[in-house]
Amino acid sequence: MKALCAKCGKPRIQHELFCECGSFFDLKPDFKFSSDPRKNFPYIREWISLGEVVTPLVEEGSFLLKLDYFHPTYSYKDRGSRCLISYLKTFLQTGSEINEDSSGNAGASIAAYGRKAGFSVRIFTSTQAAPNKLRQIEAYGASITKIHGSRDDVAKAAFNANGYYASHVLNPEFRDGIRTLAYELADQMDYRSDISVFLPVSAGTLLLGVVSGFRHLYDSGEIDSLPEIVAVQPEAVSPIASKLLGKNYEPDNSIPNVADALVSRNPQLLDLILKSLGNTSRGVIVNNSEILSAMEDFHRSGYLVEPSSATVLAAYRKYHGKNKPVLVLTGNGLKTIPVS
């Protein structure tokens, strides 16, 4: 299983993030799906673990909820971080410096797994990052550098810092680790394909990982068709959903965004996302009032989620498909509740 350039198809030589042509690398399984999880990730020699479990799938009225915040750092990002950090251990020594840029959840996840692996971790964040998420990052022993400016400015600072740039966007192993979410869902749904999977989308790593996992299952003959993927984005930050809907999108910082984890206004992976989705997807855009209403309803039903997770319920309320809806809840609400 080799990392290939998403544009020209050239293989990655070592551990570089960009191809000579300027594009980034992608990983695609070139083998049959195996019920042995280790065989689905042949480039991992030894897995770093913090006690991961198969996250619950529960029925809630007319839809299903995949509680994917049941992870060590309370975010689905642990799927990708575990894979990426386990891969980095194959060539980075204990004590090596790694850097990541994040609005919060990815930073906490990389911090936890990076420290478990014995790395020195530095997380670059916006000055607008949620305070609870910053406390979580610091609790794991990572250092934080706050950057004034845009999300792109934060990424540039992390890229230019000393150490390995453990970007959850550019390192294909992070996206590849999220294949496990598709595997779990398929197993929990008895490998039926007539489902619509609602995903909150920012940079697109969750979307790409899930699509890759389902395509691997399809190519291996485990499912008879690809499920519908519903890409959900907030009105303030909706470049991917807008593309899927055939709408023009211009980044507008004047529009407030309550979904603090969905902040990628110019996603680097946009072309790869659109290429990967094909005709098996749709986009849904939700506004702040719809998100907050959905979050309150989740909370009153016992599901403490952050606003970014609540976007999927807001999107479901606009859904008119025939498939069984599966709403993926990606982050725990304790990360965003104000602390007095």
C-alpha positions, 0 to 999 in steps of 0.5 A: 500500500503506497502513498501516491500523488493525488494529482500526477500519481507519482509514489511518495519516496519517503515521508514528504508532504508534497509531490514535486508537482506541488500536490499532496499524497493519498493512500488507497487500499490495494488489497482485499478487506480483512476482518483482522484490523491489522491487515487493513493497515499494512504500513503500521508496525506497532499500534499506539493505543489509548484504549479505543473501542468500537463506538456505539450505534443507537436508534433514535426514532427515525434515524441512527446515531453513531456516537463517535465521540466515544474515543480517548480524547472525546473526538472522532479525530482519534481514529486518524491520530492513532494511525498517523502517530503509529506511522510516525513511530516507524521513523521518528525517534522518541523525543522528536518534535512534532507540530500540528495546527488545529481549531482544537479537536485535532490538536488535543488528539495529536497531543494525546497520541503524540505524548503517548508515543514519546514525542514533544508536541507543539500545537498551533491554534487560532486566538479564537480557539475554544478555551476548553479545548486548549486546556485539554491540549495543555493537560496532555503536556503539549505546548500551545502557540496562538497565532493571530490571523486566519486559519491559513496563517495558523497552518503556515506557522505550524508548517514553518516551525522546527520539527515534523509537521504532523498535519492532520490534513496533509499527512495521508495516514491521518485520513486513512485511519478514519477508514475504520469508521466505515468498517464499523458502520458497515458491520453494525448495519449488517453490511446493508448499503441503503443508508445515508451517512451524515457527516459534519465537514471542515477540511474534509478528512472525515469525509475522505476517510469514510468514503475510502473505507466504504469504497474498500468494502465495495471493491472487496465485495463486502457491500453491494453499493456505496452508501449516500454521503451527506456532507454537512457544513455551516452557512459561514463555512460551506465551500464543499457543500456549496460545490456539491449543491452547485452554488458559488461560495465566497469566504465571508468572515463577517458571518458568525459561525457557532460550529467552532470545529468547522472552520476550513474556508479554503480546504486544501483537499477540495479537489480530492474530495470532489473527485472521491465523492462522485455521484454518491453524495449530496451537500447540506448547508445549515445556519446558526439558529438551526445548529443551536436548535439541534444542539439543544434537542440533542442535549435534552435527549441526553446526547451532550455534543458540541455545535459542530456535531449538532449540524448533522441533526439540523441537516437531517431535518432538511433531508427527504431521501429514502435511505436509513439516515445515520448521523455521525456525532463527532465531538463531545459537548464538554469541549465547548461548555463555558467554564466559570 
